């Protein structure tokens, strides 16, 4: 996967890549609010997201270490997602920016 930003040119590029994924940030904020959730629970609680975009956002979060995917060996299989400690730390830093945007945008 080719990255959108040149990390040598812009040291903030990893952050910009994370923030640039609209649905990933929405999913991450929902996981922070609700804790561990199953795919269908997330799907029902996020308006206007398609199943494809939700699956893509979750994959992005898992690949970047911001969400954990737990698969339980049951029939039918049960898969749950939860925020990682890295995600919780990231969101702690993101909330002031969210508040700033509410006040100024």
N, C-alpha and C positions, 0 to 999 in steps of 0.2 A: 504494500500500500504506500503510495507516494504521499508525503506530507504536504500540506498546503503552504506552510511557511518555512522560510530558510532559518534554521536555528542559529547558524553562525551570524546572520545579519541581525536577527531579533531574538534576544534571550527570553522574551516573554512568549515566544511562539507556542510552547506546549500549553500554556494557559489559554492562549487564543484559540487553539485547536479544541480544547475542552469546552470553552464557552461558546464556540461557534457551532456546536452541535445542539441545536435548539431542543430537540426532544430529549436528549441525554440529560440536559440540565433540569428539565421538567421532571423526568423520571427520578433523578437523583434527589431533588427536593421532595418529591412524594415519598420516596423510600425513607428519607430523613424524618418526615412527619409520621409515617405509619409503621416504620420498622420493617420487618420481614414481610414480603408480599409475594403472592403467586402471580404469574403472567396475567391471568384473566382478571384478577383483582386490580392490578395496575391498569389494564385496558379499560375496565369499567369506570375507573376514577379519573382518567385523563381525557377530557373532551377533545374531539377532532383528531386524535392520533389514530392512524391505521395500524393494523396488526403488524404489517411489514415494517413500518417506521418504529414501532415499539420494540420489535425484535432486533432491529438494527441498533437502536439506542442502547438496549441492554447488552448487546454484544460489544459495543464500543466501551461501555462502562466496565464490563468484566475484563476486556483486553487491557484497559488502562489502569486496572487495579482499584477502581472506584466502587465496584459492586462485586459481591460474591454470589456465585450461582451454586445452589445446593440441590443435588438430584437425589431423591429418595428411591430406593429400589422397591417400588410398589407397583401394583397393577390396578389402575393405570398409573404411570409414573407421575410423581409429584416433583415439581421444580419450584424452588423458592429463591428469591433475590433479596439481598440485604446490603446496606452500605458498609463499606470497610472502614477501618480506623482512618485510613488516608482520606476517604470521602468525608468523614465527619470533621477532620481537621481542615480540609479544603472548604467545606461549607461554612465553618466558623469564620473563615477569612472572607468568604463571598457575601455573607449576610450584610455587612456594612455597605457593600457596593449595591446590593439590591435595595437597601433603604435609601441610599443616595439617589438611585434611579427613580424610586417612587416619589421622592421630593422634587426632583429636577427635570424629569422627562414627562 
